[in-house]
């Protein structure tokens, strides 16, 4: 699977444990949009695994 991350929008992060700052190792992408459709669960997981910096940034922005 390959996703063009520049075409992903409206990502929602969940599983954030503020006690785990700054790692947020349990955080994950729960939903988002890809071009003109919603991301599948597999695509959300792929982004979580391949772009952990995006997950951490979203977790930081949302909860800190």
C-alpha positions in Angstrom: 0.0 0.0 0.0 1.2 3.5 -0.8 -0.5 6.7 0.1 0.4 10.1 -1.1 0.5 11.9 2.3 0.2 15.3 0.6 -3.4 14.3 -0.4 -4.4 13.3 3.1 -6.5 15.8 5.1 -8.6 16.1 8.3 -6.7 13.5 10.2 -8.0 12.6 13.7 -5.7 11.1 16.3 -6.9 9.0 19.2 -5.3 6.9 21.9 -3.3 9.8 23.3 -2.0 9.3 26.9 -0.8 12.7 28.1 1.2 10.8 30.8 3.3 9.5 27.9 4.4 12.9 26.7 6.4 13.5 24.5 6.4 10.0 23.0 2.6 9.4 22.6 3.4 5.8 21.7 -0.2 4.7 22.0 -1.6 7.4 19.7 -2.9 6.4 16.3 -4.7 7.9 13.3 -8.4 7.0 13.7 -9.8 8.7 10.6 -9.2 11.2 7.9 -9.8 11.9 4.2 -7.8 10.9 1.2 -8.5 12.9 -2.0 -12.4 12.6 -2.1 -13.1 9.7 0.3 -12.6 8.6 3.8 -9.5 6.6 4.8 -10.0 2.9 5.4 -8.9 1.4 8.7 -5.9 -0.2 6.9 -4.9 3.2 5.5 -5.1 4.8 8.9 -2.9 2.1 10.3 -0.4 2.5 7.4 -0.1 6.3 8.1 0.3 5.6 11.8 3.2 3.2 11.2 4.9 5.1 8.3 4.4 8.7 9.6 4.8 8.6 13.3 5.9 12.2 13.3 2.5 13.2 12.0 0.8 11.2 14.8 3.0 12.8 17.4 2.5 16.3 16.0 -1.3 15.9 16.0 -1.3 14.5 19.5 0.8 17.3 20.8 -1.4 20.0 19.1 -4.6 18.4 20.4 -3.7 17.6 23.9 -0.9 19.8 25.1 
